[in-house]
Amino acid sequence: MIRSILLGYDGSASADQAYRFAVDLARRYGAELHVLAVARPPEFGDEVETEAAIEHSRRHYDRVLSAVKARLAGEAIPARVALAVGHPAEQLVRHAEQHGIDHIVVGHRGHTLFERWLIGSVARQVIAYAPCAVTVVRGNAA
């Protein structure tokens, strides 16, 4: 039984497709939907002011999540929206563990083979460490 769903949301087109899937799933199961955006700090070695970069990212995701809240207001499902700071996969898994999430939904972002090899993908890392089922929503090829 699915009682709670976590959607990893970053405002991208693939995240929007995952949003539609997660809302439909929540409706079908009468589940609560958690939407989590993650403000990612700069990579180690980047020559930027970390606090300023994080604050800029927070402001961006505040705008993104405001739009999500407005969309969710029209849906007939219970929902929570949150913002975390850190690595997206780590924060999604942590949120799932802390809130007893039954199912995680994430979008698939297209990366080159080299990028996937070098940094991996958030979806792959969530699948590897999640305490529950994970659905990766693939969009149409652009």
C-alpha positions in Angstrom: 0.0 0.0 0.0 1.3 3.4 -0.9 0.5 6.0 1.8 3.2 8.6 1.1 5.0 9.6 -2.0 8.1 11.8 -2.3 8.7 13.8 -5.5 12.2 15.2 -6.1 11.5 18.4 -8.0 13.9 20.9 -9.6 11.7 22.8 -12.0 13.0 21.0 -15.1 10.9 19.5 -17.9 11.7 16.0 -16.6 10.7 17.0 -13.1 7.4 18.4 -14.4 6.7 15.0 -16.0 7.5 13.3 -12.7 5.2 15.8 -11.0 2.3 14.7 -13.2 3.1 11.1 -12.5 3.4 11.6 -8.7 0.1 13.5 -8.5 -1.7 10.8 -10.5 -0.2 8.1 -8.2 -1.2 10.0 -5.1 -4.7 10.4 -6.4 -5.0 6.7 -7.2 -3.8 5.6 -3.8 -5.2 8.4 -1.7 -1.6 9.1 -0.6 0.1 12.2 0.8 2.5 13.8 -1.6 5.8 15.3 -0.4 7.6 17.6 -2.8 11.3 18.2 -2.1 13.6 20.6 -3.9 17.3 20.6 -3.1 19.5 23.6 -3.3 22.9 22.2 -4.1 26.0 23.9 -2.7 28.9 24.5 -5.1 31.2 21.6 -5.8 34.3 21.4 -3.8 37.0 23.4 -5.4 34.6 25.8 -7.2 35.9 29.4 -6.7 32.7 30.9 -5.6 31.4 32.2 -2.3 29.5 29.2 -0.9 27.0 31.1 1.2 26.1 33.5 -1.7 25.7 30.6 -4.1 23.5 28.7 -1.6 21.3 31.8 -1.0 20.9 32.3 -4.7 19.9 28.7 -5.1 17.4 29.0 -2.2 15.8 32.0 -3.8 15.5 30.2 -7.1 13.9 27.1 -5.5 11.6 29.3 -3.3 10.1 30.6 -6.6 10.0 27.1 -8.1 8.2 25.8 -5.0 5.8 28.7 -4.9 4.6 27.6 -8.4 4.3 24.0 -7.2 2.3 25.1 -4.2 -0.1 27.0 -6.5 -0.5 23.9 -8.7 -1.1 21.6 -5.8 -3.8 23.9 -4.4 -6.0 22.7 -7.3 -5.3 19.1 -6.7 -7.5 17.0 -4.3 -4.5 15.4 -2.5 -2.8 16.2 0.8 0.7 17.6 0.1 3.7 19.0 1.8 6.4 21.1 0.1 10.0 21.5 1.4 13.4 22.8 0.5 16.7 21.2 1.6 20.3 22.1 1.1 22.9 19.4 0.1 23.3 16.7 -2.5 20.0 15.9 -4.2 20.2 12.1 -3.9 21.3 12.3 -0.3 18.6 14.7 0.7 15.9 12.7 -1.0 16.9 9.5 0.7 17.2 11.3 4.0 13.7 12.8 3.6 12.3 9.4 2.7 13.8 7.8 5.8 12.7 10.6 8.2 9.1 10.8 6.9 8.4 7.1 6.3 8.0 7.5 2.6 6.6 4.5 0.7 7.5 5.6 -2.8 10.0 8.1 -4.4 9.4 9.6 -7.8 12.1 11.4 -9.7 12.6 12.6 -13.3 15.3 11.4 -15.6 17.7 14.0 -16.8 19.6 13.3 -20.0 23.4 13.2 -19.5 26.1 12.2 -21.8 27.7 8.8 -21.2 30.8 10.5 -19.8 28.8 12.7 -17.4 27.0 9.6 -16.1 30.3 7.8 -15.6 32.0 10.7 -14.0 29.2 12.0 -11.6 26.5 9.4 -11.8 22.9 10.5 -11.8 20.6 11.5 -9.0 18.1 8.9 -10.1 20.7 6.1 -10.0 21.9 7.1 -6.6 18.4 7.4 -5.2 17.6 3.9 -6.6 20.8 2.5 -4.9 20.1 3.9 -1.4 16.4 4.5 -1.1 14.6 2.7 1.7 11.5 2.2 -0.6 10.4 1.8 -4.2 11.6 4.4 -6.7 10.0 5.3 -10.0 12.2 7.2 -12.6 9.9 9.0 -15.0 11.5 9.2 -18.4 10.3 12.0 -20.7 9.9 11.9 -24.5 13.2 12.3 -26.3 13.7 15.9 -27.4 
